[in-house]
Amino acid sequence: MPNQSSVPFSRLREMIVFTEGVKAFTAGLQRNACPYAGNDQPAHLAWQDGWIVAETRFSPDGHSPV
């Protein structure tokens, strides 16, 4: 088939492992945004320059989520 992009089969497992790792990482961020503060507030996730960024806002004491 012309003009069809394809991924070598040998790379497929590597891509799946990477995708599952990203999903587990983001789920961990959402479960516990700040383990040091002991809160269970979800993190706000955003894409920034191709990276997943956890956006959490804290009060002036640096520990309490706003």
mmCIF file as Biopython writes it, N, C-alpha, C and O atoms, coordinates in Angstrom:
data_model
#
loop_
_atom_site.group_PDB
_atom_site.id
_atom_site.type_symbol
_atom_site.label_atom_id
_atom_site.label_alt_id
_atom_site.label_comp_id
_atom_site.label_asym_id
_atom_site.label_entity_id
_atom_site.label_seq_id
_atom_site.pdbx_PDB_ins_code
_atom_site.Cartn_x
_atom_site.Cartn_y
_atom_site.Cartn_z
_atom_site.occupancy
_atom_site.B_iso_or_equiv
_atom_site.auth_seq_id
_atom_site.auth_asym_id
_atom_site.pdbx_PDB_model_num
ATOM 1   N N  . MET A ? 1  ? 0.847  -1.187 0.000  1.0 0.0 1  A 1 
ATOM 2   C CA . MET A ? 1  ? 0.000  0.000  0.000  1.0 0.0 1  A 1 
ATOM 3   C C  . MET A ? 1  ? 0.893  1.250  0.000  1.0 0.0 1  A 1 
ATOM 4   O O  . MET A ? 1  ? 1.707  1.426  0.906  1.0 0.0 1  A 1 
ATOM 5   N N  . PRO A ? 2  ? 0.750  2.083  -0.970 1.0 0.0 2  A 1 
ATOM 6   C CA . PRO A ? 2  ? 1.568  3.292  -1.015 1.0 0.0 2  A 1 
ATOM 7   C C  . PRO A ? 2  ? 1.125  4.329  0.023  1.0 0.0 2  A 1 
ATOM 8   O O  . PRO A ? 2  ? -0.035 4.375  0.432  1.0 0.0 2  A 1 
ATOM 9   N N  . ASN A ? 3  ? 2.073  5.144  0.426  1.0 0.0 3  A 1 
ATOM 10  C CA . ASN A ? 3  ? 1.801  6.256  1.351  1.0 0.0 3  A 1 
ATOM 11  C C  . ASN A ? 3  ? 1.232  5.815  2.697  1.0 0.0 3  A 1 
ATOM 12  O O  . ASN A ? 3  ? 0.509  6.578  3.339  1.0 0.0 3  A 1 
ATOM 13  N N  . GLN A ? 4  ? 1.538  4.630  3.120  1.0 0.0 4  A 1 
ATOM 14  C CA . GLN A ? 4  ? 1.060  4.173  4.427  1.0 0.0 4  A 1 
ATOM 15  C C  . GLN A ? 4  ? 2.257  4.122  5.380  1.0 0.0 4  A 1 
ATOM 16  O O  . GLN A ? 4  ? 3.245  3.435  5.119  1.0 0.0 4  A 1 
ATOM 17  N N  . SER A ? 5  ? 2.152  4.856  6.481  1.0 0.0 5  A 1 
ATOM 18  C CA . SER A ? 5  ? 3.252  4.830  7.445  1.0 0.0 5  A 1 
ATOM 19  C C  . SER A ? 5  ? 3.158  3.539  8.251  1.0 0.0 5  A 1 
ATOM 20  O O  . SER A ? 5  ? 2.064  3.069  8.564  1.0 0.0 5  A 1 
ATOM 21  N N  . SER A ? 6  ? 4.283  2.988  8.575  1.0 0.0 6  A 1 
ATOM 22  C CA . SER A ? 6  ? 4.288  1.747  9.340  1.0 0.0 6  A 1 
ATOM 23  C C  . SER A ? 6  ? 5.397  1.784  10.370 1.0 0.0 6  A 1 
ATOM 24  O O  . SER A ? 6  ? 6.399  2.481  10.212 1.0 0.0 6  A 1 
ATOM 25  N N  . VAL A ? 7  ? 5.196  1.024  11.417 1.0 0.0 7  A 1 
ATOM 26  C CA . VAL A ? 7  ? 6.180  0.918  12.484 1.0 0.0 7  A 1 
ATOM 27  C C  . VAL A ? 7  ? 6.762  -0.480 12.439 1.0 0.0 7  A 1 
ATOM 28  O O  . VAL A ? 7  ? 6.012  -1.451 12.342 1.0 0.0 7  A 1 
ATOM 29  N N  . PRO A ? 8  ? 8.081  -0.608 12.507 1.0 0.0 8  A 1 
ATOM 30  C CA . PRO A ? 8  ? 8.660  -1.953 12.535 1.0 0.0 8  A 1 
ATOM 31  C C  . PRO A ? 8  ? 8.107  -2.738 13.721 1.0 0.0 8  A 1 
ATOM 32  O O  . PRO A ? 8  ? 7.966  -2.205 14.821 1.0 0.0 8  A 1 
ATOM 33  N N  . PHE A ? 9  ? 7.804  -3.985 13.486 1.0 0.0 9  A 1 
ATOM 34  C CA . PHE A ? 9  ? 7.217  -4.809 14.547 1.0 0.0 9  A 1 
ATOM 35  C C  . PHE A ? 9  ? 8.099  -4.848 15.788 1.0 0.0 9  A 1 
ATOM 36  O O  . PHE A ? 9  ? 7.594  -4.922 16.909 1.0 0.0 9  A 1 
ATOM 37  N N  . SER A ? 10 ? 9.405  -4.798 15.594 1.0 0.0 10 A 1 
ATOM 38  C CA . SER A ? 10 ? 10.322 -4.858 16.737 1.0 0.0 10 A 1 
ATOM 39  C C  . SER A ? 10 ? 10.170 -3.647 17.656 1.0 0.0 10 A 1 
ATOM 40  O O  . SER A ? 10 ? 10.470 -3.741 18.846 1.0 0.0 10 A 1 
ATOM 41  N N  . ARG A ? 11 ? 9.713  -2.519 17.130 1.0 0.0 11 A 1 
ATOM 42  C CA . ARG A ? 11 ? 9.536  -1.311 17.938 1.0 0.0 11 A 1 
ATOM 43  C C  . ARG A ? 11 ? 8.167  -1.269 18.614 1.0 0.0 11 A 1 
ATOM 44  O O  . ARG A ? 11 ? 7.956  -0.481 19.536 1.0 0.0 11 A 1 
ATOM 45  N N  . LEU A ? 12 ? 7.243  -2.107 18.166 1.0 0.0 12 A 1 
ATOM 46  C CA . LEU A ? 12 ? 5.871  -2.055 18.671 1.0 0.0 12 A 1 
ATOM 47  C C  . LEU A ? 12 ? 5.801  -2.316 20.171 1.0 0.0 12 A 1 
ATOM 48  O O  . LEU A ? 12 ? 5.129  -1.580 20.894 1.0 0.0 12 A 1 
ATOM 49  N N  . ARG A ? 13 ? 6.483  -3.348 20.647 1.0 0.0 13 A 1 
ATOM 50  C CA . ARG A ? 13 ? 6.463  -3.660 22.078 1.0 0.0 13 A 1 
ATOM 51  C C  . ARG A ? 13 ? 7.056  -2.510 22.890 1.0 0.0 13 A 1 
ATOM 52  O O  . ARG A ? 13 ? 6.538  -2.160 23.951 1.0 0.0 13 A 1 
ATOM 53  N N  . GLU A ? 14 ? 8.136  -1.929 22.391 1.0 0.0 14 A 1 
ATOM 54  C CA . GLU A ? 14 ? 8.778  -0.810 23.066 1.0 0.0 14 A 1 
ATOM 55  C C  . GLU A ? 14 ? 7.810  0.371  23.191 1.0 0.0 14 A 1 
ATOM 56  O O  . GLU A ? 14 ? 7.766  1.033  24.228 1.0 0.0 14 A 1 
ATOM 57  N N  . MET A ? 15 ? 7.047  0.630  22.145 1.0 0.0 15 A 1 
ATOM 58  C CA . MET A ? 15 ? 6.092  1.732  22.167 1.0 0.0 15 A 1 
ATOM 59  C C  . MET A ? 15 ? 4.945  1.453  23.146 1.0 0.0 15 A 1 
ATOM 60  O O  . MET A ? 15 ? 4.481  2.359  23.838 1.0 0.0 15 A 1 
ATOM 61  N N  . ILE A ? 16 ? 4.499  0.209  23.198 1.0 0.0 16 A 1 
ATOM 62  C CA . ILE A ? 16 ? 3.424  -0.152 24.123 1.0 0.0 16 A 1 
ATOM 63  C C  . ILE A ? 16 ? 3.895  -0.013 25.563 1.0 0.0 16 A 1 
ATOM 64  O O  . ILE A ? 16 ? 3.164  0.510  26.404 1.0 0.0 16 A 1 
ATOM 65  N N  . VAL A ? 17 ? 5.099  -0.473 25.854 1.0 0.0 17 A 1 
ATOM 66  C CA . VAL A ? 17 ? 5.649  -0.363 27.204 1.0 0.0 17 A 1 
ATOM 67  C C  . VAL A ? 17 ? 5.766  1.108  27.605 1.0 0.0 17 A 1 
ATOM 68  O O  . VAL A ? 17 ? 5.438  1.475  28.734 1.0 0.0 17 A 1 
ATOM 69  N N  . PHE A ? 18 ? 6.236  1.951  26.676 1.0 0.0 18 A 1 
ATOM 70  C CA . PHE A ? 18 ? 6.367  3.374  26.961 1.0 0.0 18 A 1 
ATOM 71  C C  . PHE A ? 18 ? 4.993  4.000  27.246 1.0 0.0 18 A 1 
ATOM 72  O O  . PHE A ? 18 ? 4.839  4.761  28.201 1.0 0.0 18 A 1 
ATOM 73  N N  . THR A ? 19 ? 4.004  3.675  26.415 1.0 0.0 19 A 1 
ATOM 74  C CA . THR A ? 19 ? 2.653  4.225  26.585 1.0 0.0 19 A 1 
ATOM 75  C C  . THR A ? 19 ? 2.060  3.809  27.920 1.0 0.0 19 A 1 
ATOM 76  O O  . THR A ? 19 ? 1.463  4.630  28.617 1.0 0.0 19 A 1 
ATOM 77  N N  . GLU A ? 20 ? 2.219  2.543  28.281 1.0 0.0 20 A 1 
ATOM 78  C CA . GLU A ? 20 ? 1.704  2.070  29.574 1.0 0.0 20 A 1 
ATOM 79  C C  . GLU A ? 20 ? 2.420  2.760  30.728 1.0 0.0 20 A 1 
ATOM 80  O O  . GLU A ? 20 ? 1.805  3.063  31.750 1.0 0.0 20 A 1 
ATOM 81  N N  . GLY A ? 21 ? 3.707  3.006  30.569 1.0 0.0 21 A 1 
ATOM 82  C CA . GLY A ? 21 ? 4.461  3.701  31.607 1.0 0.0 21 A 1 
ATOM 83  C C  . GLY A ? 21 ? 3.967  5.124  31.804 1.0 0.0 21 A 1 
ATOM 84  O O  . GLY A ? 21 ? 3.843  5.594  32.935 1.0 0.0 21 A 1 
ATOM 85  N N  . VAL A ? 22 ? 3.685  5.807  30.705 1.0 0.0 22 A 1 
ATOM 86  C CA . VAL A ? 22 ? 3.165  7.175  30.795 1.0 0.0 22 A 1 
ATOM 87  C C  . VAL A ? 22 ? 1.802  7.174  31.473 1.0 0.0 22 A 1 
ATOM 88  O O  . VAL A ? 22 ? 1.520  8.038  32.304 1.0 0.0 22 A 1 
ATOM 89  N N  . LYS A ? 23 ? 0.950  6.205  31.123 1.0 0.0 23 A 1 
ATOM 90  C CA . LYS A ? 23 ? -0.380 6.136  31.744 1.0 0.0 23 A 1 
ATOM 91  C C  . LYS A ? 23 ? -0.265 5.880  33.242 1.0 0.0 23 A 1 
ATOM 92  O O  . LYS A ? 23 ? -0.996 6.484  34.026 1.0 0.0 23 A 1 
ATOM 93  N N  . ALA A ? 24 ? 0.640  4.996  33.651 1.0 0.0 24 A 1 
ATOM 94  C CA . ALA A ? 24 ? 0.822  4.707  35.073 1.0 0.0 24 A 1 
ATOM 95  C C  . ALA A ? 24 ? 1.368  5.926  35.811 1.0 0.0 24 A 1 
ATOM 96  O O  . ALA A ? 24 ? 0.954  6.224  36.931 1.0 0.0 24 A 1 
ATOM 97  N N  . PHE A ? 25 ? 2.298  6.624  35.171 1.0 0.0 25 A 1 
ATOM 98  C CA . PHE A ? 25 ? 2.886  7.822  35.777 1.0 0.0 25 A 1 
ATOM 99  C C  . PHE A ? 25 ? 1.832  8.904  35.993 1.0 0.0 25 A 1 
ATOM 100 O O  . PHE A ? 25 ? 1.758  9.496  37.069 1.0 0.0 25 A 1 
ATOM 101 N N  . THR A ? 26 ? 1.018  9.160  34.972 1.0 0.0 26 A 1 
ATOM 102 C CA . THR A ? 26 ? -0.003 10.202 35.101 1.0 0.0 26 A 1 
ATOM 103 C C  . THR A ? 26 ? -1.075 9.788  36.103 1.0 0.0 26 A 1 
ATOM 104 O O  . THR A ? 26 ? -1.602 10.636 36.823 1.0 0.0 26 A 1 
ATOM 105 N N  . ALA A ? 27 ? -1.405 8.503  36.161 1.0 0.0 27 A 1 
ATOM 106 C CA . ALA A ? 27 ? -2.385 8.045  37.154 1.0 0.0 27 A 1 
ATOM 107 C C  . ALA A ? 27 ? -1.842 8.257  38.563 1.0 0.0 27 A 1 
ATOM 108 O O  . ALA A ? 27 ? -2.590 8.617  39.472 1.0 0.0 27 A 1 
ATOM 109 N N  . GLY A ? 28 ? -0.553 8.035  38.742 1.0 0.0 28 A 1 
ATOM 110 C CA . GLY A ? 28 ? 0.065  8.263  40.044 1.0 0.0 28 A 1 
ATOM 111 C C  . GLY A ? 28 ? 0.020  9.729  40.430 1.0 0.0 28 A 1 
ATOM 112 O O  . GLY A ? 28 ? -0.227 10.061 41.589 1.0 0.0 28 A 1 
ATOM 113 N N  . LEU A ? 29 ? 0.258  10.606 39.467 1.0 0.0 29 A 1 
ATOM 114 C CA . LEU A ? 29 ? 0.179  12.042 39.746 1.0 0.0 29 A 1 
ATOM 115 C C  . LEU A ? 29 ? -1.239 12.443 40.131 1.0 0.0 29 A 1 
ATOM 116 O O  . LEU A ? 29 ? -1.439 13.247 41.041 1.0 0.0 29 A 1 
ATOM 117 N N  . GLN A ? 30 ? -2.209 11.885 39.441 1.0 0.0 30 A 1 
ATOM 118 C CA . GLN A ? 30 ? -3.595 12.251 39.711 1.0 0.0 30 A 1 
ATOM 119 C C  . GLN A ? 30 ? -4.049 11.727 41.069 1.0 0.0 30 A 1 
ATOM 120 O O  . GLN A ? 30 ? -4.867 12.362 41.734 1.0 0.0 30 A 1 
ATOM 121 N N  . ARG A ? 31 ? -3.525 10.571 41.488 1.0 0.0 31 A 1 
ATOM 122 C CA . ARG A ? 31 ? -3.925 9.995  42.781 1.0 0.0 31 A 1 
ATOM 123 C C  . ARG A ? 31 ? -3.362 10.789 43.948 1.0 0.0 31 A 1 
ATOM 124 O O  . ARG A ? 31 ? -4.043 11.005 44.951 1.0 0.0 31 A 1 
ATOM 125 N N  . ASN A ? 32 ? -2.130 11.218 43.813 1.0 0.0 32 A 1 
ATOM 126 C CA . ASN A ? 32 ? -1.483 11.892 44.940 1.0 0.0 32 A 1 
ATOM 127 C C  . ASN A ? 32 ? -0.588 12.997 44.408 1.0 0.0 32 A 1 
ATOM 128 O O  . ASN A ? 32 ? 0.576  12.773 44.077 1.0 0.0 32 A 1 
ATOM 129 N N  . ALA A ? 33 ? -1.152 14.190 44.333 1.0 0.0 33 A 1 
ATOM 130 C CA . ALA A ? 33 ? -0.440 15.304 43.711 1.0 0.0 33 A 1 
ATOM 131 C C  . ALA A ? 33 ? 0.781  15.714 44.519 1.0 0.0 33 A 1 
ATOM 132 O O  . ALA A ? 33 ? 1.798  16.097 43.941 1.0 0.0 33 A 1 
ATOM 133 N N  . CYS A ? 34 ? 0.704  15.643 45.831 1.0 0.0 34 A 1 
ATOM 134 C CA . CYS A ? 34 ? 1.821  16.084 46.666 1.0 0.0 34 A 1 
ATOM 135 C C  . CYS A ? 34 ? 1.963  15.148 47.860 1.0 0.0 34 A 1 
ATOM 136 O O  . CYS A ? 34 ? 1.369  15.398 48.909 1.0 0.0 34 A 1 
ATOM 137 N N  . PRO A ? 35 ? 2.737  14.075 47.719 1.0 0.0 35 A 1 
ATOM 138 C CA . PRO A ? 35 ? 2.832  13.105 48.815 1.0 0.0 35 A 1 
ATOM 139 C C  . PRO A ? 35 ? 3.426  13.708 50.083 1.0 0.0 35 A 1 
ATOM 140 O O  . PRO A ? 35 ? 3.135  13.235 51.182 1.0 0.0 35 A 1 
ATOM 141 N N  . TYR A ? 36 ? 4.252  14.742 49.951 1.0 0.0 36 A 1 
ATOM 142 C CA . TYR A ? 36 ? 4.890  15.329 51.133 1.0 0.0 36 A 1 
ATOM 143 C C  . TYR A ? 36 ? 3.879  16.097 51.978 1.0 0.0 36 A 1 
ATOM 144 O O  . TYR A ? 36 ? 4.014  16.176 53.199 1.0 0.0 36 A 1 
ATOM 145 N N  . ALA A ? 37 ? 2.872  16.658 51.327 1.0 0.0 37 A 1 
ATOM 146 C CA . ALA A ? 37 ? 1.856  17.412 52.060 1.0 0.0 37 A 1 
ATOM 147 C C  . ALA A ? 37 ? 0.780  16.478 52.615 1.0 0.0 37 A 1 
ATOM 148 O O  . ALA A ? 37 ? -0.043 16.884 53.436 1.0 0.0 37 A 1 
ATOM 149 N N  . GLY A ? 38 ? 0.794  15.223 52.158 1.0 0.0 38 A 1 
ATOM 150 C CA . GLY A ? 38 ? -0.175 14.254 52.663 1.0 0.0 38 A 1 
ATOM 151 C C  . GLY A ? 38 ? -1.585 14.496 52.161 1.0 0.0 38 A 1 
ATOM 152 O O  . GLY A ? 38 ? -2.544 14.002 52.754 1.0 0.0 38 A 1 
ATOM 153 N N  . ASN A ? 39 ? -1.730 15.244 51.080 1.0 0.0 39 A 1 
ATOM 154 C CA . ASN A ? 39 ? -3.089 15.468 50.573 1.0 0.0 39 A 1 
ATOM 155 C C  . ASN A ? 39 ? -3.381 14.490 49.452 1.0 0.0 39 A 1 
ATOM 156 O O  . ASN A ? 39 ? -2.475 13.860 48.907 1.0 0.0 39 A 1 
ATOM 157 N N  . ASP A ? 40 ? -4.638 14.372 49.119 1.0 0.0 40 A 1 
ATOM 158 C CA . ASP A ? 40 ? -5.048 13.443 48.080 1.0 0.0 40 A 1 
ATOM 159 C C  . ASP A ? 40 ? -5.731 14.185 46.939 1.0 0.0 40 A 1 
ATOM 160 O O  . ASP A ? 40 ? -6.575 13.624 46.241 1.0 0.0 40 A 1 
ATOM 161 N N  . GLN A ? 41 ? -5.362 15.446 46.754 1.0 0.0 41 A 1 
ATOM 162 C CA . GLN A ? 41 ? -5.983 16.249 45.708 1.0 0.0 41 A 1 
ATOM 163 C C  . GLN A ? 41 ? -5.434 15.830 44.342 1.0 0.0 41 A 1 
ATOM 164 O O  . GLN A ? 41 ? -4.244 15.545 44.211 1.0 0.0 41 A 1 
ATOM 165 N N  . PRO A ? 42 ? -6.296 15.794 43.333 1.0 0.0 42 A 1 
ATOM 166 C CA . PRO A ? 42 ? -5.803 15.436 42.004 1.0 0.0 42 A 1 
ATOM 167 C C  . PRO A ? 42 ? -4.927 16.534 41.422 1.0 0.0 42 A 1 
ATOM 168 O O  . PRO A ? 42 ? -5.150 17.720 41.664 1.0 0.0 42 A 1 
ATOM 169 N N  . ALA A ? 43 ? -3.937 16.124 40.658 1.0 0.0 43 A 1 
ATOM 170 C CA . ALA A ? 43 ? -3.090 17.092 39.958 1.0 0.0 43 A 1 
ATOM 171 C C  . ALA A ? 43 ? -3.779 17.478 38.659 1.0 0.0 43 A 1 
ATOM 172 O O  . ALA A ? 43 ? -4.542 16.699 38.088 1.0 0.0 43 A 1 
ATOM 173 N N  . HIS A ? 44 ? -3.502 18.672 38.209 1.0 0.0 44 A 1 
ATOM 174 C CA . HIS A ? 44 ? -3.986 19.108 36.903 1.0 0.0 44 A 1 
ATOM 175 C C  . HIS A ? 44 ? -2.855 18.864 35.921 1.0 0.0 44 A 1 
ATOM 176 O O  . HIS A ? 44 ? -1.762 19.412 36.065 1.0 0.0 44 A 1 
ATOM 177 N N  . LEU A ? 45 ? -3.130 18.031 34.912 1.0 0.0 45 A 1 
ATOM 178 C CA . LEU A ? 45 ? -2.078 17.676 33.964 1.0 0.0 45 A 1 
ATOM 179 C C  . LEU A ? 45 ? -2.211 18.505 32.690 1.0 0.0 45 A 1 
ATOM 180 O O  . LEU A ? 45 ? -3.319 18.774 32.227 1.0 0.0 45 A 1 
ATOM 181 N N  . ALA A ? 46 ? -1.095 18.898 32.140 1.0 0.0 46 A 1 
ATOM 182 C CA . ALA A ? 46 ? -1.098 19.688 30.913 1.0 0.0 46 A 1 
ATOM 183 C C  . ALA A ? 46 ? 0.105  19.307 30.063 1.0 0.0 46 A 1 
ATOM 184 O O  . ALA A ? 46 ? 1.147  18.899 30.578 1.0 0.0 46 A 1 
ATOM 185 N N  . TRP A ? 47 ? -0.058 19.447 28.759 1.0 0.0 47 A 1 
ATOM 186 C CA . TRP A ? 47 ? 1.067  19.230 27.847 1.0 0.0 47 A 1 
ATOM 187 C C  . TRP A ? 47 ? 1.826  20.534 27.719 1.0 0.0 47 A 1 
ATOM 188 O O  . TRP A ? 47 ? 1.218  21.583 27.507 1.0 0.0 47 A 1 
ATOM 189 N N  . GLN A ? 48 ? 3.135  20.491 27.843 1.0 0.0 48 A 1 
ATOM 190 C CA . GLN A ? 48 ? 3.961  21.682 27.677 1.0 0.0 48 A 1 
ATOM 191 C C  . GLN A ? 48 ? 5.234  21.282 26.948 1.0 0.0 48 A 1 
ATOM 192 O O  . GLN A ? 48 ? 6.083  20.579 27.495 1.0 0.0 48 A 1 
ATOM 193 N N  . ASP A ? 49 ? 5.353  21.732 25.723 1.0 0.0 49 A 1 
ATOM 194 C CA . ASP A ? 49 ? 6.534  21.420 24.900 1.0 0.0 49 A 1 
ATOM 195 C C  . ASP A ? 49 ? 6.785  19.912 24.816 1.0 0.0 49 A 1 
ATOM 196 O O  . ASP A ? 49 ? 7.932  19.467 24.864 1.0 0.0 49 A 1 
ATOM 197 N N  . GLY A ? 50 ? 5.717  19.135 24.692 1.0 0.0 50 A 1 
ATOM 198 C CA . GLY A ? 50 ? 5.863  17.693 24.539 1.0 0.0 50 A 1 
ATOM 199 C C  . GLY A ? 50 ? 6.056  16.941 25.846 1.0 0.0 50 A 1 
ATOM 200 O O  . GLY A ? 50 ? 6.235  15.723 25.830 1.0 0.0 50 A 1 
ATOM 201 N N  . TRP A ? 51 ? 6.023  17.641 26.981 1.0 0.0 51 A 1 
ATOM 202 C CA . TRP A ? 51 ? 6.174  16.982 28.277 1.0 0.0 51 A 1 
ATOM 203 C C  . TRP A ? 51 ? 4.861  17.073 29.043 1.0 0.0 51 A 1 
ATOM 204 O O  . TRP A ? 51 ? 4.099  18.025 28.876 1.0 0.0 51 A 1 
ATOM 205 N N  . ILE A ? 52 ? 4.602  16.082 29.880 1.0 0.0 52 A 1 
ATOM 206 C CA . ILE A ? 52 ? 3.424  16.142 30.737 1.0 0.0 52 A 1 
ATOM 207 C C  . ILE A ? 52 ? 3.825  16.905 31.998 1.0 0.0 52 A 1 
ATOM 208 O O  . ILE A ? 52 ? 4.789  16.546 32.674 1.0 0.0 52 A 1 
ATOM 209 N N  . VAL A ? 53 ? 3.084  17.946 32.299 1.0 0.0 53 A 1 
ATOM 210 C CA . VAL A ? 53 ? 3.416  18.806 33.423 1.0 0.0 53 A 1 
ATOM 211 C C  . VAL A ? 53 ? 2.286  18.736 34.444 1.0 0.0 53 A 1 
ATOM 212 O O  . VAL A ? 53 ? 1.118  18.907 34.096 1.0 0.0 53 A 1 
ATOM 213 N N  . ALA A ? 54 ? 2.631  18.486 35.692 1.0 0.0 54 A 1 
ATOM 214 C CA . ALA A ? 54 ? 1.634  18.486 36.760 1.0 0.0 54 A 1 
ATOM 215 C C  . ALA A ? 54 ? 1.517  19.903 37.290 1.0 0.0 54 A 1 
ATOM 216 O O  . ALA A ? 54 ? 2.483  20.479 37.789 1.0 0.0 54 A 1 
ATOM 217 N N  . GLU A ? 55 ? 0.321  20.452 37.173 1.0 0.0 55 A 1 
ATOM 218 C CA . GLU A ? 55 ? 0.097  21.810 37.645 1.0 0.0 55 A 1 
ATOM 219 C C  . GLU A ? 55 ? -0.652 21.743 38.976 1.0 0.0 55 A 1 
ATOM 220 O O  . GLU A ? 55 ? -1.840 21.422 39.009 1.0 0.0 55 A 1 
ATOM 221 N N  . THR A ? 56 ? 0.024  22.037 40.037 1.0 0.0 56 A 1 
ATOM 222 C CA . THR A ? 56 ? -0.630 22.082 41.340 1.0 0.0 56 A 1 
ATOM 223 C C  . THR A ? 56 ? -0.432 23.470 41.929 1.0 0.0 56 A 1 
ATOM 224 O O  . THR A ? 56 ? 0.625  24.079 41.765 1.0 0.0 56 A 1 
ATOM 225 N N  . ARG A ? 57 ? -1.438 23.958 42.603 1.0 0.0 57 A 1 
ATOM 226 C CA . ARG A ? 57 ? -1.350 25.281 43.217 1.0 0.0 57 A 1 
ATOM 227 C C  . ARG A ? 57 ? -1.372 25.100 44.724 1.0 0.0 57 A 1 
ATOM 228 O O  . ARG A ? 57 ? -2.186 24.347 45.259 1.0 0.0 57 A 1 
ATOM 229 N N  . PHE A ? 58 ? -0.477 25.793 45.401 1.0 0.0 58 A 1 
ATOM 230 C CA . PHE A ? 58 ? -0.396 25.674 46.846 1.0 0.0 58 A 1 
ATOM 231 C C  . PHE A ? 58 ? -0.517 27.051 47.490 1.0 0.0 58 A 1 
ATOM 232 O O  . PHE A ? 58 ? -0.173 28.068 46.888 1.0 0.0 58 A 1 
ATOM 233 N N  . SER A ? 59 ? -1.005 27.062 48.708 1.0 0.0 59 A 1 
ATOM 234 C CA . SER A ? 59 ? -1.147 28.314 49.447 1.0 0.0 59 A 1 
ATOM 235 C C  . SER A ? 59 ? 0.234  28.829 49.860 1.0 0.0 59 A 1 
ATOM 236 O O  . SER A ? 59 ? 1.229  28.127 49.675 1.0 0.0 59 A 1 
ATOM 237 N N  . PRO A ? 60 ? 0.310  30.038 50.413 1.0 0.0 60 A 1 
ATOM 238 C CA . PRO A ? 60 ? 1.616  30.606 50.771 1.0 0.0 60 A 1 
ATOM 239 C C  . PRO A ? 60 ? 2.453  29.750 51.725 1.0 0.0 60 A 1 
ATOM 240 O O  . PRO A ? 60 ? 3.677  29.878 51.747 1.0 0.0 60 A 1 
ATOM 241 N N  . ASP A ? 61 ? 1.813  28.882 52.512 1.0 0.0 61 A 1 
ATOM 242 C CA . ASP A ? 61 ? 2.614  28.039 53.412 1.0 0.0 61 A 1 
ATOM 243 C C  . ASP A ? 61 ? 3.341  26.933 52.649 1.0 0.0 61 A 1 
ATOM 244 O O  . ASP A ? 61 ? 4.202  26.249 53.203 1.0 0.0 61 A 1 
ATOM 245 N N  . GLY A ? 62 ? 2.985  26.763 51.367 1.0 0.0 62 A 1 
ATOM 246 C CA . GLY A ? 62 ? 3.688  25.814 50.519 1.0 0.0 62 A 1 
ATOM 247 C C  . GLY A ? 62 ? 3.232  24.381 50.653 1.0 0.0 62 A 1 
ATOM 248 O O  . GLY A ? 62 ? 3.807  23.494 50.022 1.0 0.0 62 A 1 
ATOM 249 N N  . HIS A ? 63 ? 2.215  24.128 51.458 1.0 0.0 63 A 1 
ATOM 250 C CA . HIS A ? 63 ? 1.785  22.744 51.654 1.0 0.0 63 A 1 
ATOM 251 C C  . HIS A ? 63 ? 0.304  22.510 51.356 1.0 0.0 63 A 1 
ATOM 252 O O  . HIS A ? 63 ? -0.073 21.438 50.883 1.0 0.0 63 A 1 
ATOM 253 N N  . SER A ? 64 ? -0.513 23.484 51.625 1.0 0.0 64 A 1 
ATOM 254 C CA . SER A ? 64 ? -1.952 23.286 51.475 1.0 0.0 64 A 1 
ATOM 255 C C  . SER A ? 64 ? -2.387 23.584 50.047 1.0 0.0 64 A 1 
ATOM 256 O O  . SER A ? 64 ? -2.069 24.646 49.513 1.0 0.0 64 A 1 
ATOM 257 N N  . PRO A ? 65 ? -3.112 22.658 49.422 1.0 0.0 65 A 1 
ATOM 258 C CA . PRO A ? 65 ? -3.608 22.939 48.074 1.0 0.0 65 A 1 
ATOM 259 C C  . PRO A ? 65 ? -4.630 24.071 48.111 1.0 0.0 65 A 1 
ATOM 260 O O  . PRO A ? 65 ? -5.416 24.180 49.053 1.0 0.0 65 A 1 
ATOM 261 N N  . VAL A ? 66 ? -4.611 24.893 47.103 1.0 0.0 66 A 1 
ATOM 262 C CA . VAL A ? 66 ? -5.549 26.026 47.032 1.0 0.0 66 A 1 
ATOM 263 C C  . VAL A ? 66 ? -6.792 25.576 46.299 1.0 0.0 66 A 1 
ATOM 264 O O  . VAL A ? 66 ? -7.721 26.362 46.118 1.0 0.0 66 A 1 
#
